[in-house]
Each structure stands twice: as structure tokens, then as C-alpha cells.
Amino acid sequence: MAPARCLLLLLLPLLRVLAGTSQPPLLEPCELDDEDIRCACNFLDPEPDWSSALQCTVAVDVEIRAGGRSLEQFLKRVDLQADPRQYVDLVKALRVRRLTVGAAQVPAPLLFGLLRVLAYSRLKELTLEDLEVTGAPPPMPLGATGLGISTLRLRNVSWAAGGAWLAQMQRWLKPSLLKVLNIAQANSLVLACEQVLSFPALTTLDLSDNPGLGERGLVGVLCPHKFSALQNLVLRNAGMETPNGVCAGLVTAGVQPHSLDLSHNSLRATPNIGDPQCIWPSTLNSLNLSFAGLEQVPQGLPAKLNVLDLSCNKLKRAPRLDELPKVGNLSLQGNPYLLAEASFLQENAMNSEPGMALACARSHLAVGVSGTLAVLQGVRGFA
């Protein structure tokens, strides 16, 4: 097999250069923009023309989706034992910085073979979506270098390895360079933490869209003392119940984020009966509780915050001073009591769903409202 062709097969496991005489598909599966920046492939044809992906080798942002099919066939066409160092110059010449691979059933040896080759590229962001990873990964070859990406996103990815998947994947990465990790719609977030190494550079961990996670599962996925540099923790729609319960999970895991996003959870304002009040990490200065269905300010919030977002909840009156922490920037847009006071709404605006939807649609554009400005906007409870 020619070196260049072997390289392309390793880099793009969805690529198959067919030597047959089959008719080309009616629609081109891959599209490359005029600036050679973005290339997207979606192989939906029953007999896909994998060679169309060749045009993506000049792009910076590459997205390849395999139409939900199995890629088992490529194991017979790619030499996974080949040393990719013989193709270093070719790999480094590729412009790709962001790669998305999705909609496929991928054998683990093929996936990790791809990571091994990409380790010599200039790739910075890798996204895996709607994948089923089958089989066991191969052992890491002696002398192999890890993939030095700064961002890894996983959405709806299942692993035959179960809870050991993160530890296995970590061996093929350079953990000292990874800064952003996003895990969404995971089949299971019960990790084998004893096998996971530390992520010394990881500043953002996003576990959004895992409604089955809950506060009990939080410690298991945070892997105590593995995320020492964590600054931003995002838990949108992650089954969280109370801020106090989340606080307890952070303390147990030894995590000290600067920013915590609990928006889009169905939060309760009062802690569970019998739960002791938690002392929040002193580093926390920003807390997002928007879109949480709150009818009152939750109990047990940090004593001091730079930013507190309570927008798009169900607050029917202005919060009292004794209900709030000392806060520099407070966001309350989209709550019923503010909508009722707005001059452009009718007298029944408090129960106006369109008015609420309009205000909340705008609220995500606002960074926050300072305490002084909030007073001017009708938060009379501060007076």
C-alpha cells in the first residue's frame, strides 16, 4: 500500500478509496467551502463514495459522519501496526485544527489508531458524536506520543470498555495539554477513577445534558483530586436538585471551581431534610441558577459572589437582602414579578407566557445586571 494512501486511511478511518466501477452517488457526500476552511461529509448513500473525503485534507475544520454504519471493514484495509512516524512530514502538512467524527460504529483499534496518527498533526480540537466504540483498544506502542489537543468533546458516545474508557483514552492523549473536556449524553458516567490520571491543565469540565447524573453521581465523575486546575464547571440539565447538594459533591471531590453553571436543572430552594449546610469553595465567584424553575432564592448560597444569575425563573417578588449573598452582578430578567412591572405589558402580564418567553429569549444575551442597575429596574426589595 502506498504511504500516502495508507496515511489517509489512518487519518480518516471513514475514508475508503474504492477501486470498483460503481456509479457515483447522486449527491456529493462532502462539501468544501470556497475558502478551504470548512469541509463536511455525510455518507448517507447505501454505497458511499468514501474517496470524496479526500478534498477535506486541505480544510481547517473537518466534519465526517458515516451515516450510522459500521466501520469494521476498514480494519482489513488499514495496517494498524504501521509506524506513523514515517509519515510525520505529511501529517504535519495537514491544515486540520478541528475534527468531528460522528454517526458510526467504530472498532476501538481503528479509533485509537486514528488518535496515534493525529498525534503528529496540528489538531487542537477533537469531537466525537453519536459513536459506538466496540472492542478493546490496542496497547499503547512503546515510544508512541500522545495526541496534544486542547479540547475534547464527546456526545452520545458508548464504550465497550465501560467505566474504564476515560483512563484508556487518556493514555493516547497528552493530559498536560488538555484544557477543555465536554462529556454529554453519556450512557454511563460511572468512571474507574482509580485508573484515571490527573488532568493538570484542565480548566473547563462540561457535563451538561446528562440528566441521569444527579448529585450522587457527581463525585464519581469528578474523580477526587484529578482536576486540580479546574476553574469552570458546567452542569446544565444534569439532574442536580439543590445547590447545597452540589456544594457537598464539590467538597468531597476536592474541586474548587471559580464558575459553576447549574442552569436548566429543576432545582429546589430548600436542602434535603437532614443535610448539613455546606461551606462552598472559597474560589467560587460566579453561580448560574437561571432556567431552574425557582420560586424563591435557594437557601445555602455562597456568602459572596461576583456574579449570580437568577434569570428566567419563577420569582413572584423581588428578593430580600437577607435572601441574597453579597453580590456584585445580579441577573433577574425574565422573572414574573419583573414582567408584571414592565410598562409594555398589560395588567395580566404576570401570567403571560409569551411575555415570559420573550424576556427569557433575550436574557441569555445579557452578561449580568449590577446591583445598582437592578434597583433601577424595579428590584425594590433592595431598598
NORCORBEL-V646009 format. One record per helix or strand of 2 or more residues. SS is the DSSP state (alpha for helix, beta for strand). FROM is the first residue (numbers start at 0). LEN is the number of residues. If there is no record, write none. Layout:
ss->SS from->FROM len->LEN
ss->SS from->FROM len->LEN
This chain:
ss->alpha from->2 len->9
ss->beta from->29 len->3
ss->beta from->37 len->5
ss->alpha from->49 len->9
ss->beta from->60 len->10
ss->alpha from->71 len->5
ss->alpha from->83 len->10
ss->beta from->97 len->10
ss->alpha from->107 len->11
ss->beta from->124 len->10
ss->beta from->150 len->9
ss->alpha from->161 len->9
ss->beta from->179 len->5
ss->alpha from->192 len->3
ss->beta from->203 len->3
ss->alpha from->213 len->9
ss->beta from->231 len->3
ss->alpha from->242 len->11
ss->beta from->258 len->3
ss->beta from->285 len->3
ss->beta from->303 len->6
ss->alpha from->320 len->3
ss->beta from->325 len->6
ss->alpha from->335 len->6
ss->alpha from->348 len->3
ss->alpha from->352 len->11
ss->alpha from->370 len->6
ss->alpha from->379 len->3
